Amino acid sequence: MELYSLTIHEIAKKIKLKEVTIREVLDSVYSRIDSLESTVNAYINLTKEYAYVTADKLQKKLDNGIDIGFLGGVPIAIKDNMCIKDVKTTCGSKMLENFVSPYDATVIERLESAGAIILGKTNMDEFAMGSSTESSYFKKTLNPWDRAKVPGGSSGGSSVVVSCDMAFASLGSDTGGSIRQPASYCSTVGLKPTYGLVSRFGLVAFASSLDQIGPFTKDVTDMAIMLNAIVGHDDKDTTSVNLEKIDYTKYLLNDAKNMTIGIPREFLKEGLNPDVKSAFEIAIDKLVNLGAKVKDINLDYIKYSLATYYIIATAEASSNLGRYDGIKYGYRTDKFDNLLDIYKKSRTEGFGEEVKRRIMLGTYVLSSGYYDAYYKKAQKVRTLIINDFKRVFDECDIIALPTVPTTAFKIGEKTSNPLEMYLEDIYTVPVNIAGLPAISVPCGFCSSNMPIGLQFISAAFEEKKLLQLAYTYEQNTEFHKMKPKI
């Protein structure tokens, strides 16, 4: 078996027992990247020189009997909207094509303190705006299960590198489903943590009240390990929550007997692909056979989630992207007559179509005369959705839904119809609106052999319940072991 095909817990054990050197592990992964990158277009840039320097330092520590951390020597990829010192952070945009970060994001500091090695930066929808990784300025990432189809977005590159064994794990960001949706499309495990659990310092903002960093992994055990690395309070992030540190690996229990799973069945009708519905129902039956209880629930306001999300997200995007004006940093147009011309041309030339669309929508809902009618009303509905979830979690431990209503669609199929693309987020956006955690795990394949994801949602800061149920399901199925033939 090739080293790159192992999980984090398998390769970390081999490194610590000195069965392999860290350089050998890195060689294996970079060889895999070299052979597949032109096939799937998952990375924007690689940090090979930096990675090998880090590998040699870690190996020297290990040889001298010094602890190298629980991720010691494990190569990991990073979505290209998280800052790494002295490395380009492009956000998949022409606007930041040449921006080199002067500092590390907190999650990078934490991964490296746990001994991880950064492989490079993965491709993404521009400024994390999209559901397909087609809006990147640099390239379109392809789904390894069918390269005529999208990998999902906006963290498509981060999901693909894990699916293809081009990294042992990766980090993505999730604003409305951008970790869970590509996890479903590519058959990886993807987790969106509770808002405030993982520091956002060093994450380039899209919608600040919705964005959250989270991992992609090959299995649920690796997910618990990655969470242990990145979770924790950060004084540099005012939204970071100060909680007692938890060892998430302690909740990897093959036991669903005390779990009550809520299912909002009225939400599983219109637009749900028959193959996805069937896989979901089979998965729920499996959990019932393992001892879980199922309860039908009502989420009265969840039907307003998509409209609420696209008002709040675009409004915050409009505000956050106002800083890219062609003056301080980022792209600046070559030809201009005056200051206003710099602003106009730099933003026109520097941003792609989807980003411009969302800036315009956001500016509209925040404008005089429309703020109360749209943005203020959306925030009120957000409160109703949050309260809806709180009420339901008094009745059940977990809410189960399909991750996405369909399997991966063809490249170019929905780019001309943004509204149809937005509907792909119907099962994921309520989680971000309410700031809750959710995990997507592989649960089957459709008739055309494309992956299907199962989503578990829990109350805030109950990631341990998500991991336990996801682990139980995974240990009693084989879907997570299946790999694309590429």
C-alpha positions as CSV (number, residue, x, y, z in Angstrom):
1,M,0.0,0.0,0.0
2,E,1.3,3.5,-0.9
3,L,2.0,5.8,2.0
4,Y,-0.2,8.6,0.5
5,S,-3.3,6.3,0.7
6,L,-3.1,5.9,4.5
7,T,-5.1,8.0,7.0
8,I,-3.7,10.5,9.5
9,H,-3.8,8.1,12.4
10,E,-2.1,5.4,10.4
11,I,0.7,7.5,8.9
12,A,1.4,9.3,12.2
13,K,1.9,6.0,14.0
14,K,4.3,4.8,11.3
15,I,6.3,8.0,11.6
16,K,6.5,7.9,15.4
17,L,7.6,4.2,15.3
18,K,10.2,5.2,12.7
19,E,8.9,2.7,10.2
20,V,9.1,5.5,7.6
21,T,10.9,8.9,7.5
22,I,9.0,12.1,7.2
23,R,10.8,12.8,3.9
24,E,9.5,9.5,2.6
25,V,6.0,10.4,3.5
26,L,6.3,13.9,1.8
27,D,7.9,12.3,-1.3
28,S,5.0,9.9,-1.6
29,V,2.4,12.7,-1.4
30,Y,4.2,15.1,-3.7
31,S,4.7,12.3,-6.2
32,R,0.9,11.7,-6.1
33,I,0.3,15.4,-6.6
34,D,2.7,15.5,-9.6
35,S,0.9,12.6,-11.2
36,L,-2.7,13.8,-10.7
37,E,-2.7,17.6,-10.4
38,S,-3.0,18.2,-14.2
39,T,-6.0,15.8,-14.2
40,V,-8.0,17.4,-11.4
41,N,-6.6,21.0,-11.0
42,A,-6.9,21.0,-7.2
43,Y,-4.0,23.1,-6.1
44,I,-3.3,26.8,-6.8
45,N,0.3,26.6,-5.6
46,L,2.6,24.3,-3.7
47,T,5.0,25.1,-0.9
48,K,7.5,22.3,-1.5
49,E,10.7,24.1,-0.4
50,Y,9.0,25.1,2.9
51,A,7.5,21.7,3.4
52,Y,10.9,19.9,3.1
53,V,12.6,22.3,5.4
54,T,9.9,21.6,8.0
55,A,10.1,17.9,7.4
56,D,13.9,17.8,8.1
57,K,13.4,19.9,11.3
58,L,10.7,17.5,12.5
59,Q,12.8,14.4,11.6
60,K,15.8,15.8,13.6
61,K,13.6,16.3,16.6
62,L,12.1,12.8,16.3
63,D,15.6,11.3,16.0
64,N,16.7,13.2,19.2
65,G,13.7,11.8,21.1
66,I,11.8,15.1,21.2
67,D,8.0,14.9,20.8
68,I,6.9,16.2,17.4
69,G,3.2,16.5,18.1
70,F,0.2,14.3,17.3
71,L,0.2,15.5,13.7
72,G,4.0,15.2,13.6
73,G,5.1,14.9,9.9
74,V,1.6,14.7,8.5
75,P,1.2,16.7,5.2
76,I,-2.0,18.8,5.1
77,A,-3.4,21.2,2.4
78,I,-5.0,24.6,3.0
79,K,-7.7,26.4,1.2
80,D,-6.3,29.5,-0.4
81,N,-8.3,32.0,1.7
82,M,-6.2,31.4,4.8
83,C,-3.0,33.3,5.3
84,I,0.4,31.7,5.5
85,K,3.3,33.9,6.2
86,D,5.5,34.6,3.1
87,V,3.1,32.6,0.9
88,K,0.6,33.9,-1.7
89,T,-3.0,34.0,-0.5
90,T,-5.1,34.6,-3.6
91,C,-8.7,33.6,-2.7
92,G,-8.9,32.3,-6.2
93,S,-9.1,35.9,-7.5
94,K,-7.2,38.1,-9.9
95,M,-7.7,40.8,-7.2
96,L,-5.2,39.0,-4.9
97,E,-3.2,37.2,-7.5
98,N,0.1,38.5,-6.2
99,F,-0.7,39.1,-2.5
100,V,1.8,37.6,-0.1
101,S,0.6,37.3,3.5
102,P,2.8,38.9,6.1
103,Y,1.4,36.7,8.9
104,D,0.0,33.2,9.7
105,A,-3.6,32.5,10.3
106,T,-4.2,31.1,13.8
107,V,-5.2,27.7,12.4
108,I,-1.9,27.5,10.6
109,E,0.0,28.3,13.8
110,R,-2.0,25.5,15.6
111,L,-1.5,22.9,12.9
112,E,2.2,23.6,12.8
113,S,2.5,23.5,16.6
114,A,0.9,20.0,16.4
115,G,3.6,19.0,13.9
116,A,1.7,19.2,10.6
117,I,3.5,20.0,7.3
118,I,1.8,22.4,4.9
119,L,1.7,21.1,1.3
120,G,0.3,24.0,-0.5
121,K,-2.9,26.1,-1.2
122,T,-6.0,24.6,-2.8
123,N,-8.2,26.0,-5.5
124,M,-11.5,27.6,-4.6
125,D,-14.4,29.6,-5.9
126,E,-13.3,33.3,-6.0
127,F,-13.5,34.8,-2.5
128,A,-15.4,31.6,-1.5
129,M,-18.5,32.6,-3.5
130,G,-19.9,29.6,-5.3
131,S,-21.0,26.0,-5.1
132,S,-18.9,24.4,-7.8
133,T,-15.2,25.8,-7.8
134,E,-15.9,27.1,-11.3
135,S,-15.5,30.7,-10.4
136,S,-11.8,30.6,-9.6
137,Y,-9.7,33.0,-11.6
138,F,-7.0,30.4,-12.1
139,K,-8.6,27.1,-13.1
140,K,-11.7,24.9,-12.8
141,T,-11.3,22.0,-10.4
142,L,-12.7,18.7,-11.6
143,N,-14.5,16.0,-9.7
144,P,-12.3,12.9,-9.5
145,W,-15.3,10.5,-9.7
146,D,-16.3,12.1,-13.0
147,R,-14.1,14.8,-14.5
148,A,-17.0,16.2,-16.5
149,K,-18.6,17.2,-13.2
150,V,-17.9,19.8,-10.5
151,P,-16.4,18.9,-7.1
152,G,-18.7,21.3,-5.3
153,G,-17.6,24.6,-3.7
154,S,-16.4,26.8,-2.6
155,S,-13.8,24.5,-1.0
156,G,-13.7,22.1,-4.0
157,G,-9.9,21.9,-4.2
158,S,-9.7,21.0,-0.5
159,S,-12.1,18.1,-0.9
160,V,-10.6,16.8,-4.1
161,V,-7.0,16.6,-2.6
162,V,-8.3,14.4,0.2
163,S,-10.5,12.3,-2.1
164,C,-7.5,11.7,-4.4
165,D,-4.9,11.1,-1.6
166,M,-3.1,14.3,-2.6
167,A,-3.1,15.3,1.1
168,F,-3.9,13.4,4.3
169,A,-6.4,16.1,5.3
170,S,-7.1,19.7,4.4
171,L,-8.8,22.8,5.7
172,G,-11.7,24.5,4.0
173,S,-14.1,27.3,5.0
174,D,-17.9,27.0,5.2
175,T,-20.2,30.0,4.8
176,G,-23.3,28.3,3.6
177,G,-22.2,24.7,3.0
178,S,-18.8,25.1,1.3
179,I,-17.2,22.3,3.3
180,R,-20.1,19.9,3.5
181,Q,-21.3,20.2,-0.1
182,P,-17.9,19.3,-1.7
183,A,-17.5,16.6,0.9
184,S,-20.7,15.0,-0.3
185,Y,-19.8,15.4,-4.0
186,C,-16.3,13.9,-3.6
187,S,-17.0,11.3,-0.9
188,T,-14.9,12.8,1.9
189,V,-15.7,13.6,5.5
190,G,-16.3,17.4,6.0
191,L,-17.1,19.3,9.2
192,K,-18.4,22.8,9.7
193,P,-17.7,23.5,13.5
194,T,-19.9,25.7,15.7
195,Y,-19.4,29.4,15.0
196,G,-16.7,30.7,17.3
197,L,-15.1,27.3,18.1
198,V,-12.3,27.7,15.6
199,S,-10.5,31.0,15.2
200,R,-11.2,33.0,12.0
201,F,-8.1,35.2,12.4
202,G,-6.2,35.0,9.1
203,L,-9.2,33.8,7.1
204,V,-10.1,36.3,4.4
205,A,-13.7,37.3,5.1
206,F,-16.6,36.6,2.9
207,A,-19.6,36.9,5.3
208,S,-18.2,37.4,8.8
209,S,-21.2,36.2,10.8
210,L,-21.4,33.0,8.8
211,D,-17.8,32.0,7.9
212,Q,-16.2,29.1,9.7
213,I,-13.0,27.1,9.1
214,G,-13.3,23.3,9.2
215,P,-11.4,20.2,8.0
216,F,-11.8,17.6,5.3
217,T,-10.6,14.1,6.2
218,K,-10.6,10.5,4.9
219,D,-12.5,9.2,7.9
220,V,-14.1,10.3,11.2
221,T,-11.2,9.3,13.4
222,D,-9.0,11.8,11.4
223,M,-11.7,14.4,11.8
224,A,-11.5,14.2,15.6
225,I,-7.7,14.5,15.4
226,M,-7.9,17.6,13.2
227,L,-10.4,19.2,15.5
228,N,-8.1,18.6,18.4
229,A,-5.5,20.6,16.5
230,I,-7.5,23.7,15.4
231,V,-10.1,24.2,18.2
232,G,-9.4,26.7,21.0
233,H,-9.9,30.3,22.1
234,D,-8.0,33.1,20.3
235,D,-7.6,36.6,21.6
236,K,-7.1,37.8,18.1
237,D,-10.6,36.8,17.1
238,T,-13.4,38.6,19.0
239,T,-15.9,36.0,18.0
240,S,-13.8,33.2,19.4
241,V,-15.4,31.3,22.3
242,N,-13.4,30.4,25.4
243,L,-14.3,26.8,26.4
244,E,-12.6,24.1,28.2
245,K,-10.4,22.0,25.9
246,I,-11.9,18.7,24.8
247,D,-10.2,15.6,23.4
248,Y,-12.5,14.7,20.6
249,T,-11.0,11.3,20.0
250,K,-12.6,10.2,23.3
251,Y,-16.0,10.4,21.6
252,L,-15.2,8.0,18.8
253,L,-17.6,5.4,20.2
254,N,-19.4,2.8,18.1
255,D,-22.7,3.4,19.9
256,A,-26.0,4.9,18.7
257,K,-28.2,3.5,21.4
258,N,-28.8,6.7,23.4
259,M,-29.2,8.9,20.3
260,T,-32.5,10.4,19.2
261,I,-32.3,11.6,15.6
262,G,-34.8,14.2,14.4
263,I,-35.9,14.3,10.8
264,P,-37.7,17.3,9.2
265,R,-39.6,15.2,6.7
266,E,-41.5,18.2,5.2
267,F,-38.1,19.4,4.1
268,L,-37.4,16.2,2.1
269,K,-39.9,16.6,-0.8
270,E,-39.5,19.1,-3.6
271,G,-36.2,19.0,-5.5
272,L,-34.7,16.0,-3.8
273,N,-33.1,13.5,-6.2
274,P,-34.6,10.0,-5.8
275,D,-31.2,8.4,-5.5
276,V,-30.2,10.8,-2.7
277,K,-33.5,10.2,-0.9
278,S,-33.1,6.5,-1.1
279,A,-29.5,6.6,0.2
280,F,-30.7,8.8,3.0
281,E,-33.5,6.5,4.0
282,I,-31.3,3.5,3.9
283,A,-28.8,5.3,6.2
284,I,-31.4,6.2,8.7
285,D,-32.7,2.6,8.7
286,K,-29.1,1.5,9.4
287,L,-28.9,3.8,12.4
288,V,-32.2,2.6,13.7
289,N,-30.9,-1.0,13.5
290,L,-27.9,0.1,15.5
291,G,-30.1,1.3,18.3
292,A,-30.8,5.0,17.5
293,K,-34.3,6.4,17.9
294,V,-35.9,8.4,15.1
295,K,-38.4,11.3,15.7
296,D,-40.2,13.4,13.1
297,I,-39.7,17.1,13.8
298,N,-41.0,20.4,12.5
299,L,-38.7,23.3,11.7
300,D,-41.3,26.0,10.9
301,Y,-38.9,28.7,9.6
302,I,-36.3,26.6,7.8
303,K,-38.1,27.2,4.5
304,Y,-37.0,30.8,4.7
305,S,-33.3,29.9,5.2
306,L,-32.1,30.3,1.6
307,A,-33.6,33.7,1.2
308,T,-32.3,34.8,4.6
309,Y,-28.9,33.5,3.8
310,Y,-28.5,35.2,0.5
311,I,-29.5,38.6,1.9
312,I,-27.2,38.4,4.9
313,A,-24.3,36.8,3.0
314,T,-24.3,39.3,0.1
315,A,-24.7,42.3,2.5
316,E,-21.7,41.2,4.5
317,A,-19.7,40.4,1.3
318,S,-20.4,43.9,0.0
319,S,-19.1,45.4,3.2
320,N,-16.0,43.1,3.5
321,L,-15.0,43.4,-0.2
322,G,-15.1,47.2,-0.1
323,R,-11.5,47.2,1.0
324,Y,-10.3,46.0,-2.4
325,D,-10.0,49.4,-4.1
326,G,-6.8,49.2,-6.0
327,I,-5.0,51.5,-3.6
328,K,-3.5,49.7,-0.5
329,Y,-3.0,46.2,-1.9
330,G,-4.4,43.9,-4.4
331,Y,-4.9,44.4,-8.2
332,R,-4.6,47.9,-9.6
333,T,-5.6,48.8,-13.2
334,D,-2.9,50.0,-15.5
335,K,-4.9,52.8,-17.2
336,F,-6.8,55.4,-15.2
337,D,-7.5,59.1,-15.3
338,N,-8.3,59.9,-11.7
339,L,-8.9,58.3,-8.2
340,L,-12.5,57.4,-9.0
341,D,-11.3,55.7,-12.2
342,I,-8.8,53.6,-10.2
343,Y,-11.6,52.4,-7.9
344,K,-13.9,51.6,-10.8
345,K,-11.5,49.9,-13.2
346,S,-9.6,48.0,-10.5
347,R,-12.7,46.4,-9.1
348,T,-14.2,45.8,-12.6
349,E,-11.1,44.1,-13.8
350,G,-10.1,42.4,-10.5
351,F,-13.3,40.7,-9.6
352,G,-15.1,37.9,-11.4
353,E,-18.7,37.7,-12.4
354,E,-20.1,35.9,-9.3
355,V,-18.3,38.2,-6.9
356,K,-19.6,41.3,-8.7
357,R,-23.1,39.8,-8.6
358,R,-23.0,39.3,-4.9
359,I,-21.5,42.7,-4.2
360,M,-24.3,44.3,-6.2
361,L,-27.0,42.3,-4.4
362,G,-25.4,43.1,-1.0
363,T,-25.1,46.8,-1.8
364,Y,-28.7,46.9,-2.9
365,V,-30.1,45.3,0.3
366,L,-28.1,47.7,2.4
367,S,-29.0,50.8,0.5
368,S,-31.3,53.5,1.7
369,G,-34.9,52.5,1.5
370,Y,-34.2,48.8,1.3
371,Y,-32.2,48.1,4.5
372,D,-35.4,47.7,6.6
373,A,-37.3,45.8,3.9
374,Y,-34.5,43.2,3.3
375,Y,-31.5,43.2,5.6
376,K,-33.2,44.1,8.9
377,K,-36.1,41.6,8.1
378,A,-33.6,38.9,7.3
379,Q,-31.9,39.3,10.7
380,K,-35.2,39.0,12.4
381,V,-36.0,35.8,10.5
382,R,-32.5,34.6,11.4
383,T,-33.5,34.8,15.1
384,L,-36.6,32.8,14.4
385,I,-34.5,30.1,12.7
386,I,-32.1,30.0,15.6
387,N,-35.0,29.6,18.1
388,D,-36.5,26.9,15.9
389,F,-33.3,24.8,16.2
390,K,-33.1,25.4,20.0
391,R,-36.7,24.1,20.4
392,V,-36.0,21.0,18.3
393,F,-32.8,20.2,20.2
394,D,-34.8,19.9,23.4
395,E,-36.5,16.9,21.7
396,C,-33.5,15.2,19.9
397,D,-29.7,14.9,19.9
398,I,-29.1,15.1,16.2
399,I,-30.9,16.4,13.1
400,A,-30.3,14.3,10.0
401,L,-30.6,15.5,6.4
402,P,-29.1,14.8,3.0
403,T,-26.1,17.0,2.7
404,V,-27.1,18.2,-0.8
405,P,-30.4,17.5,-2.7
406,T,-28.5,16.2,-5.8
407,T,-25.2,14.6,-6.7
408,A,-22.5,16.5,-8.5
409,F,-23.7,18.3,-11.7
410,K,-21.9,18.8,-15.0
411,I,-19.3,21.6,-15.4
412,G,-21.0,24.7,-16.9
413,E,-24.5,23.3,-16.3
414,K,-25.6,25.9,-13.8
415,T,-23.2,28.9,-14.4
416,S,-25.8,30.6,-16.6
417,N,-28.5,30.2,-13.9
418,P,-27.2,31.5,-10.5
419,L,-30.5,30.9,-8.8
420,E,-30.4,27.2,-9.7
421,M,-26.8,27.0,-8.3
422,Y,-27.9,28.7,-5.1
423,L,-30.6,26.0,-4.6
424,E,-27.8,23.5,-4.1
425,D,-27.3,25.0,-0.6
426,I,-30.8,24.4,0.6
427,Y,-29.9,21.8,3.2
428,T,-26.6,23.4,4.4
429,V,-27.3,27.1,4.8
430,P,-29.6,26.8,7.9
431,V,-26.7,25.5,9.9
432,N,-24.6,28.7,9.1
433,I,-27.5,31.0,9.8
434,A,-27.9,29.4,13.3
435,G,-24.1,29.1,13.9
436,L,-24.4,25.3,14.5
437,P,-22.0,22.5,13.8
438,A,-22.7,19.9,11.1
439,I,-20.8,17.0,9.5
440,S,-21.1,15.3,6.1
441,V,-20.1,11.6,5.8
442,P,-20.3,9.3,2.7
443,C,-23.5,7.3,2.6
444,G,-23.8,5.8,-0.8
445,F,-23.6,6.3,-4.6
446,C,-26.3,7.2,-7.2
447,S,-27.1,5.1,-10.3
448,S,-24.3,6.9,-12.2
449,N,-21.8,6.1,-9.4
450,M,-21.5,9.6,-8.0
451,P,-21.1,10.0,-4.2
452,I,-23.9,10.9,-1.8
453,G,-23.4,12.6,1.6
454,L,-25.3,12.2,4.8
455,Q,-25.5,15.3,7.1
456,F,-25.8,15.3,10.9
457,I,-26.5,18.6,12.7
458,S,-26.2,19.1,16.5
459,A,-26.8,21.9,19.0
460,A,-24.0,24.4,19.4
461,F,-20.7,23.1,20.7
462,E,-21.9,19.5,20.6
463,E,-19.4,18.3,18.1
464,K,-18.7,15.3,20.3
465,K,-22.3,14.0,19.5
466,L,-21.7,14.5,15.8
467,L,-18.5,12.6,15.9
468,Q,-20.0,9.7,17.9
469,L,-22.9,9.2,15.5
470,A,-20.8,9.7,12.4
471,Y,-18.2,7.3,13.7
472,T,-20.9,4.7,14.5
473,Y,-22.4,5.0,11.0
474,E,-18.9,4.8,9.4
475,Q,-17.8,1.8,11.4
476,N,-20.9,-0.1,10.2
477,T,-20.6,0.8,6.5
478,E,-18.0,0.7,3.8
479,F,-18.6,3.9,1.8
480,H,-15.7,5.8,3.3
481,K,-13.2,3.2,2.0
482,M,-14.2,3.6,-1.6
483,K,-11.9,5.7,-3.8
484,P,-12.3,7.2,-7.3
485,K,-10.6,5.4,-10.1
486,I,-8.3,8.1,-11.4
